[in-house]
């Protein structure tokens, strides 16, 4: 069974790079992406990914607050906090 990942990052290049790494290394499948924590929350709650890769610094609400809100809403998946992804 492949891990189902969701990527949250305000930088489209970072999202694309992370998705490509997941695909190239056969680490699972990316089931969704969002550019903000606010936009990601309903999608994550609906899709219930195994892992959320989330940027620490984003406009509106940061990664830490997004994680806290998702936990308060009952999301039980795992998080990987990322920041300044520039290369593999």
N, C-alpha and C positions, 0 to 999 in steps of 0.2 A: 504494500500500500504506500503510495507516494504522499509525502508531506504536502499539505496545502498551505501556501504562503500568501500573505497580503502585505503590500509595500505602501508605506505612508512617508512621503518626502515631498517638500515643496519644489524640489529641483527635478525637472523631467529627465535630465541626463543621468542623475543618480538613480532614479527609478529604473530607467532603461538598463543601466549597467548592472544593477542588482538582479533584475529579471534575467538578463543574459547569463550572469554567473550561475544562477539557479538552474537555468536550462542547460548550459554547457557542462556543468559538473553533475548533472542528473540528481540534483538535490530535492526534487519534487516539482510541483507546478505552482505557478503564480495564478491565483484565482481572482485577484483584484488589486487595484491601485487607487490611491487618492493623493491629492496634493496638500491636504490639510487635515488636522485632527478632527475638526468639526465635520468635514465631509466624509471622513473615514468611519466615524462611529456607527452610523446606521448600517453601513455596508458590512462592517466587521461583525456587528451583532446579528445581521441577517445571514451572512455566509459562514460564520463560525470557522475561520481558518485555524489550522494547528499552530502556526507561527505568524506573528506580526513583526515585520522589520519596520521600525519607526524612527524617524529623525528626531533628534533631541531638540533642535532649534527650528521652530516653524512660526509663521505669523498666526495671529489670533490666540491659539492655545498651543503650548509646547508639548513635546512628546511625553513628559512626565505627567502633566495634567490629563492628557488624553488617556494614558494608561490607567490613571486613577479613576477617571470617569467610566471607562470600559469595565474595570473591575467592579465598581459600584453598581453597574448595570447587569452584572452576573457573568461577564465573559471570563472563561476559564482557560483560554489558550495561552501559549507562551509568547514572550516578547523578547526581541533583540533590539536594543537601542543602538542607533547608528548616528554618526556625525562626521561631516567633512569627508565623505567617500570620494576619493579622487582616482584610485586605481585598484586593480585586483589585489 
